[in-house]
Amino acid sequence: MKLDALSNGNYGVVLGTNGLGIGVTSPSSNLQVMGNAILPQGNLGIGTTNPRSTLDISGTLGFGIQSVSANTTLAGNTLILADASASNITLTLPDPTTVAGRIYDIKKVNGLNQVRVKVSGSGNMDDQTNYFLTTTSVGYPYIKVLSNGTRWYVLARAASVGLVPSGNLSSTWLFSETSGNTLADSTGSFTGTLDGGFTMANTISGKVGTALSFDGVDDNVITTSNVLKTAENFSVVMWFYARDLSRRQLMFWEGNNVAGANGWGSNSEFHAHIRDLISNTEVSGNLGVFLGNVESPYEYPPNTGNTGSALHCTAAFSSANTWTHFAVTVRNMSNSPVMNLYINGALVQTDSQSNTHAMDRSTWNGNFGMGGPYRSSIRHFDGALDDVRIYTKELSEEEVLQLYSQ
């Protein structure tokens, strides 16, 4: 039996040997719905002559399935199979006020890349703006969400469904001020002071919100944070925008604040830089991060497990005037430390050391700074920084990817 209510040749309701179809012409279950079905009053029974609920089914129930492999705004289908084999993808939930009662079941179907689930506009899911589905050894992740007509709620999630990491977050500098020379820490209490004659009026449109622009001459920010001096494990994460790649520049610095501490020399320090050294010669087309003391022979390329003087990772880089995500993680500072460097969410290099004496930070008397070394007229950063974070833990590869993807 078929019902063509609009007399246009399109059957809205089909009753076949397999069951009742609403919006489908060949139902594969006792009840299969594609679209909306409205029952103003009474109970509907499928496979039963005595329905005890608004919808009472004695048999199977089928729903429309949507397979997606690119950024998609979800609509009518409620069962979503997400294929991120080609690249990271974002699934956007509709405005919850327009779909009260709707449930989405979202399943990642392979082990590659990441699926981000977000709400259209500025809405949240359980007070979170994003969830990330990342495959781990426990299987492909899954999340189920419900709209109550006002917001989305997470009903269930399984395997690795994560949030942007917030645990052990010591500082976050978002550069949202528009005047003055003081930079607020939106997570902790480690403020920054602008040095070099520039002010927070030097903010520009950033990757996350607003970013602070540095002139490459004498601009830097000196914060009150010194947690990296004693942390056993830590991570520094940021977005940066480099305008000039023709010379060596420091994006952040912390260490022994003495005259001449300018990014390379005999002082113990930690810094990220544009243009690296190969056999003690500056080379273009890369960036790096360095932690240690260079009185001993400089270590390049990184030589895992040697007895050199530093942890040092490098990556190819030639993307001027483009926002780039940077993360460095360090663990086991007191015993065989290990450093990981990530660019745009991907791990690009790892270095380790057995010479823990070279990792001595006891001489550090300068706090964490951005834009260049404190007491030097060279190697200042020409570009902009946004969303700079310090964690007192080693972020996992998954967490770094979540920060890049948010």
C-alpha positions as CSV (number, residue, x, y, z in Angstrom):
1,M,0.0,0.0,0.0
2,K,1.3,3.5,-0.9
3,L,0.0,6.9,0.0
4,D,0.6,9.9,-2.3
5,A,-1.0,12.7,-0.2
6,L,0.1,15.5,-2.6
7,S,-0.8,13.6,-5.8
8,N,2.6,14.3,-7.3
9,G,3.9,10.8,-7.7
10,N,6.0,10.9,-4.6
11,Y,4.8,8.4,-2.0
12,G,5.2,9.7,1.5
13,V,4.0,6.6,3.2
14,V,4.6,3.0,2.0
15,L,3.4,-0.1,3.6
16,G,5.2,-3.1,2.2
17,T,6.0,-6.7,3.1
18,N,9.0,-5.6,5.1
19,G,7.3,-2.8,7.1
20,L,6.1,0.8,7.2
21,G,8.2,3.4,5.4
22,I,7.8,7.1,6.0
23,G,9.8,9.1,3.4
24,V,11.2,5.9,1.9
25,T,9.8,3.8,-0.8
26,S,11.4,0.5,0.2
27,P,11.4,0.1,4.0
28,S,14.0,-2.4,5.2
29,S,12.7,-2.5,8.8
30,N,9.3,-2.8,10.4
31,L,9.4,1.0,10.7
32,Q,11.9,3.1,8.7
33,V,11.6,6.9,8.8
34,M,13.5,9.3,6.5
35,G,12.4,12.8,7.5
36,N,9.7,13.9,9.9
37,A,6.6,12.0,11.0
38,I,3.9,13.8,13.1
39,L,1.3,12.0,15.1
40,P,-1.0,14.7,16.6
41,Q,-2.7,12.4,19.1
42,G,-3.2,8.8,20.1
43,N,-0.7,5.9,19.9
44,L,0.8,4.3,16.9
45,G,1.5,0.6,16.9
46,I,3.8,-1.2,14.4
47,G,3.6,-5.0,14.6
48,T,1.1,-4.8,17.5
49,T,-2.6,-4.2,17.7
50,N,-2.5,-2.8,21.2
51,P,0.1,0.1,21.4
52,R,0.9,1.2,24.9
53,S,3.1,4.2,24.0
54,T,2.9,7.0,21.6
55,L,5.0,4.8,19.3
56,D,5.0,1.0,20.1
57,I,7.1,-1.2,17.8
58,S,7.2,-5.0,17.9
59,G,10.0,-5.6,15.5
60,T,13.0,-3.6,14.1
61,L,13.4,0.1,13.6
62,G,15.5,1.7,10.9
63,F,16.9,5.2,10.5
64,G,18.5,7.1,7.6
65,I,22.3,6.9,7.6
66,Q,24.6,9.6,6.3
67,S,28.3,9.0,5.5
68,V,30.4,12.1,5.5
69,S,34.1,12.6,4.6
70,A,34.3,16.4,4.5
71,N,33.3,19.4,6.7
72,T,29.5,19.0,7.0
73,T,26.6,20.8,8.7
74,L,24.3,18.0,9.9
75,A,20.6,18.0,9.0
76,G,17.9,15.3,8.7
77,N,19.8,12.1,9.1
78,T,20.6,11.2,12.7
79,L,23.0,8.3,12.2
80,I,26.4,9.7,11.0
81,L,29.4,7.7,9.8
82,A,32.4,10.0,9.7
83,D,35.3,9.1,7.5
84,A,38.4,11.3,8.2
85,S,40.8,9.2,6.1
86,A,41.6,12.1,3.8
87,S,42.0,14.9,6.4
88,N,40.6,16.2,9.7
89,I,36.9,17.1,9.3
90,T,34.4,19.2,11.3
91,L,30.8,18.2,11.8
92,T,28.6,21.1,12.8
93,L,25.4,20.5,14.8
94,P,22.4,22.7,13.8
95,D,21.1,25.4,16.1
96,P,19.5,23.4,19.0
97,T,16.5,25.8,19.1
98,T,15.4,24.6,15.7
99,V,15.6,20.8,16.4
100,A,14.2,20.2,19.9
101,G,14.3,16.5,20.7
102,R,16.7,15.5,17.9
103,I,19.4,13.0,18.6
104,Y,22.5,12.5,16.6
105,D,24.7,9.3,16.8
106,I,28.1,10.0,15.4
107,K,30.7,7.3,14.8
108,K,34.2,7.7,13.4
109,V,34.8,4.8,11.0
110,N,38.6,4.6,10.6
111,G,41.9,5.2,12.4
112,L,43.1,8.3,10.5
113,N,43.1,11.9,11.5
114,Q,40.4,13.5,13.7
115,V,36.7,14.4,13.7
116,R,35.7,17.6,15.4
117,V,32.0,18.0,16.5
118,K,30.9,21.6,17.2
119,V,27.6,23.6,17.4
120,S,26.5,26.1,14.9
121,G,27.3,29.6,16.0
122,S,28.4,30.0,19.6
123,G,26.4,27.1,21.2
124,N,27.9,24.5,23.5
125,M,27.5,20.8,24.3
126,D,27.6,20.3,28.1
127,D,29.4,23.7,28.3
128,Q,32.1,22.6,25.8
129,T,32.4,24.2,22.4
130,N,34.1,21.2,20.8
131,Y,34.5,17.5,21.1
132,F,37.2,15.6,19.2
133,L,36.9,12.0,18.0
134,T,40.4,10.5,17.8
135,T,41.1,6.8,17.2
136,T,43.1,5.0,19.8
137,S,44.0,1.3,20.6
138,V,40.6,0.9,22.3
139,G,38.7,1.4,19.0
140,Y,36.9,3.9,16.9
141,P,35.2,6.7,18.9
142,Y,31.5,7.5,19.1
143,I,29.4,10.3,20.6
144,K,25.6,10.7,21.0
145,V,24.0,14.2,21.5
146,L,20.5,15.5,22.2
147,S,18.9,18.9,21.7
148,N,16.4,20.0,24.4
149,G,15.4,23.0,22.3
150,T,17.8,25.3,24.0
151,R,21.2,23.6,24.0
152,W,22.9,20.3,23.1
153,Y,23.7,17.7,25.7
154,V,26.1,14.7,25.4
155,L,24.2,11.5,26.2
156,A,27.0,9.1,25.7
157,R,30.6,8.9,24.4
158,A,33.0,6.0,24.0
159,A,36.6,5.3,23.2
160,S,38.7,8.5,22.7
161,V,36.3,11.5,22.6
162,G,38.3,14.4,24.1
163,L,38.1,18.1,25.0
164,V,40.6,20.8,24.5
165,P,43.0,20.0,27.4
166,S,42.6,22.2,30.4
167,G,44.3,20.2,33.2
168,N,47.7,21.5,34.4
169,L,47.2,24.7,32.3
170,S,49.4,27.2,34.1
171,S,49.0,30.2,31.8
172,T,47.1,31.4,28.8
173,W,47.8,34.8,27.1
174,L,45.2,35.7,24.6
175,F,46.2,39.4,23.9
176,S,42.7,40.6,24.2
177,E,43.6,44.0,25.7
178,T,43.5,47.1,23.5
179,S,45.5,49.6,25.5
180,G,48.2,49.9,28.1
181,N,51.4,47.8,28.6
182,T,50.1,45.0,30.8
183,L,49.1,41.6,29.5
184,A,46.6,39.5,31.4
185,D,46.9,35.8,32.1
186,S,43.4,34.4,31.5
187,T,44.2,31.1,33.2
188,G,46.6,31.9,36.0
189,S,48.1,34.9,37.6
190,F,51.2,35.5,35.6
191,T,50.8,38.9,34.0
192,G,53.1,40.3,31.3
193,T,54.7,43.7,30.9
194,L,55.4,45.1,27.4
195,D,58.9,46.3,26.8
196,G,60.3,48.2,23.8
197,G,57.9,51.1,23.6
198,F,54.9,49.3,22.2
199,T,51.6,48.8,23.9
200,M,48.5,46.6,23.7
201,A,47.3,48.9,20.9
202,N,49.6,46.9,18.7
203,T,47.1,44.0,18.6
204,I,45.9,42.8,15.2
205,S,43.3,40.2,14.1
206,G,44.7,36.9,15.2
207,K,44.1,33.2,14.8
208,V,41.9,32.8,17.9
209,G,40.8,36.4,18.6
210,T,43.3,39.2,18.7
211,A,47.1,38.8,18.5
212,L,50.0,40.9,19.6
213,S,52.3,42.3,16.8
214,F,56.1,42.6,17.5
215,D,58.3,44.9,15.4
216,G,61.4,42.7,15.2
217,V,63.5,45.5,16.6
218,D,63.1,45.7,20.4
219,D,59.5,44.6,21.3
220,N,59.1,41.9,23.8
221,V,56.8,40.8,26.7
222,I,58.3,39.9,30.1
223,T,55.9,37.8,32.2
224,T,56.0,36.9,35.9
225,S,55.8,33.1,35.1
226,N,58.8,31.0,36.1
227,V,57.1,27.6,36.3
228,L,59.3,26.2,33.6
229,K,62.4,26.6,35.9
230,T,61.2,23.7,38.1
231,A,58.6,21.7,36.2
232,E,59.5,18.1,35.6
233,N,57.2,17.9,32.6
234,F,55.9,20.9,30.6
235,S,54.5,22.1,27.3
236,V,54.5,25.4,25.5
237,V,51.8,25.9,22.8
238,M,51.1,28.9,20.6
239,W,50.0,30.3,17.2
240,F,52.6,32.4,15.5
241,Y,52.7,34.6,12.4
242,A,56.2,35.3,11.0
243,R,56.7,38.2,8.6
244,D,60.5,38.0,8.1
245,L,62.3,34.7,7.6
246,S,65.6,36.2,6.5
247,R,67.2,36.2,10.0
248,R,67.3,34.3,13.2
249,Q,64.6,35.4,15.7
250,L,63.3,34.2,19.0
251,M,59.5,33.8,19.5
252,F,59.8,32.9,23.3
253,W,62.7,32.8,25.7
254,E,63.4,31.8,29.3
255,G,66.7,31.2,31.0
256,N,69.8,32.8,32.6
257,N,69.1,36.5,32.2
258,V,72.6,38.0,31.9
259,A,74.0,40.4,29.3
260,G,74.6,38.5,26.1
261,A,71.8,36.0,26.6
262,N,70.5,36.3,23.1
263,G,69.5,32.9,21.9
264,W,72.9,31.3,21.5
265,G,75.9,31.5,23.7
266,S,77.2,30.0,26.9
267,N,74.0,30.5,28.9
268,S,71.4,27.9,29.9
269,E,68.2,28.8,28.2
270,F,65.0,27.6,26.5
271,H,63.7,29.2,23.3
272,A,61.8,28.7,20.1
273,H,63.3,30.4,17.0
274,I,63.0,31.1,13.3
275,R,66.1,29.8,11.3
276,D,68.2,27.1,12.9
277,L,71.9,26.2,13.0
278,I,73.6,23.4,11.1
279,S,77.2,22.8,12.1
280,N,77.1,26.1,13.9
281,T,76.0,27.9,10.7
282,E,72.7,29.7,10.4
283,V,70.5,28.1,7.7
284,S,67.2,29.3,6.2
285,G,64.0,27.4,5.7
286,N,63.5,26.0,9.1
287,L,62.5,26.7,12.7
288,G,63.6,25.1,16.0
289,V,63.3,24.8,19.7
290,F,66.3,24.6,22.1
291,L,66.7,23.7,25.8
292,G,70.1,23.5,27.5
293,N,73.6,25.0,27.5
294,V,75.7,25.3,24.4
295,E,79.2,25.4,26.0
296,S,79.7,21.9,24.7
297,P,79.6,21.1,21.0
298,Y,76.3,22.2,19.5
299,E,74.0,19.4,18.7
300,Y,72.6,19.4,15.2
301,P,70.9,17.5,13.8
302,P,69.3,16.1,16.9
303,N,71.1,12.9,18.0
304,T,68.9,10.9,20.3
305,G,70.5,9.7,23.4
306,N,73.9,11.4,23.0
307,T,75.8,13.2,25.7
308,G,75.6,16.6,24.2
309,S,74.6,19.8,25.9
310,A,71.0,20.3,24.8
311,L,67.6,19.1,23.7
312,H,67.1,20.5,20.2
313,C,64.4,19.8,17.6
314,T,64.0,21.4,14.2
315,A,61.4,21.4,11.4
316,A,61.3,22.7,7.8
317,F,59.5,26.0,7.7
318,S,59.1,28.6,4.9
319,S,55.6,29.9,5.5
320,A,55.9,33.6,6.0
321,N,52.7,35.7,6.6
322,T,50.7,32.6,7.6
323,W,49.3,31.5,11.0
324,T,51.2,28.4,12.1
325,H,50.5,26.2,15.2
326,F,53.5,25.4,17.4
327,A,53.8,23.1,20.3
328,V,56.8,21.7,22.2
329,T,56.5,19.1,25.0
330,V,59.2,18.0,27.5
331,R,59.2,15.2,30.0
332,N,61.5,13.7,32.6
333,M,63.7,16.8,33.0
334,S,65.6,15.2,36.0
335,N,66.3,11.9,34.4
336,S,66.9,11.4,30.6
337,P,64.7,14.2,29.3
338,V,62.7,13.9,26.1
339,M,61.5,16.8,23.8
340,N,58.8,16.6,21.1
341,L,58.2,19.3,18.5
342,Y,54.8,19.6,16.8
343,I,53.9,21.9,13.8
344,N,50.2,22.3,12.9
345,G,49.2,19.4,15.1
346,A,51.7,16.9,13.7
347,L,54.8,15.5,15.5
348,V,57.8,16.4,13.4
349,Q,60.8,15.6,15.6
350,T,61.9,14.1,18.9
351,D,65.1,14.5,20.8
352,S,66.3,12.9,24.1
353,Q,69.4,13.2,26.4
354,S,71.1,11.1,28.9
355,N,73.2,14.0,30.1
356,T,70.8,15.5,32.7
357,H,73.5,17.9,34.0
358,A,73.3,19.8,30.8
359,M,69.6,20.4,31.6
360,D,70.5,22.3,34.8
361,R,68.0,25.2,35.2
362,S,69.3,26.4,38.6
363,T,70.9,29.5,37.0
364,W,67.7,30.6,35.4
365,N,66.8,34.0,36.8
366,G,64.7,35.3,33.9
367,N,61.0,34.6,33.6
368,F,59.2,33.5,30.5
369,G,59.2,36.1,27.8
370,M,57.8,36.5,24.3
371,G,59.1,38.3,21.2
372,G,62.8,38.1,21.9
373,P,65.6,37.8,24.5
374,Y,65.5,40.3,27.4
375,R,68.9,41.9,27.4
376,S,69.9,41.8,23.8
377,S,69.4,44.2,20.8
378,I,69.3,41.3,18.3
379,R,67.1,38.3,17.4
380,H,63.8,40.0,18.2
381,F,60.7,38.5,16.5
382,D,59.1,40.2,13.5
383,G,55.6,38.8,13.5
384,A,52.6,38.2,15.8
385,L,51.7,35.7,18.6
386,D,48.3,34.4,19.7
387,D,46.9,32.1,22.3
388,V,50.2,31.3,24.0
389,R,49.9,28.6,26.7
390,I,52.1,26.9,29.3
391,Y,51.1,23.5,30.7
392,T,52.9,21.9,33.6
393,K,52.6,18.5,32.0
394,E,53.6,16.8,28.8
395,L,50.7,17.1,26.4
396,S,49.9,13.9,24.5
397,E,49.9,13.8,20.7
398,E,46.2,13.7,20.8
399,E,45.9,16.8,23.0
400,V,48.2,18.8,20.8
401,L,46.0,17.8,17.8
402,Q,42.9,18.9,19.7
403,L,44.5,22.3,20.4
404,Y,45.4,22.8,16.7
405,S,41.9,21.7,15.6
406,Q,39.8,23.7,17.9
